[in-house]
Amino acid sequence: MNDIRQKKENVKMHLKNLRHDLKKMHLEVTEELTLPCPDDVKELMNKMDQLLKLIESK
């Protein structure tokens, strides 16, 4: 049971970080009218891949 709880907390943490990064990127696009750096987009994609792997692991 502890393992499931830890996994849930890890998923929450990843989602919170992704949300923060996406909000920041969105503000840059909408308010500053600048496109995100390709490396930043790649980093977010990698974070989402990590989250998927965490969710899919048993």
C-alpha positions, 0 to 999 in steps of 0.5 A: 500500500505504501508503494501505491501512495508513493507512486501517487505522490510522485505523479502529483509532483510531476503534474505540478511541475509540468503545469508550472512549466506550461503556465510559464511558457503560455505566459511568454507566448501570450504576454511577451509574444515570444515563442518558446525555445525548442530545447524548453519544449523538448524538456517538457516533452521528456518530462511528460514521457517520464510521467507516462512511464511512471504511470504505466509502471506497476 
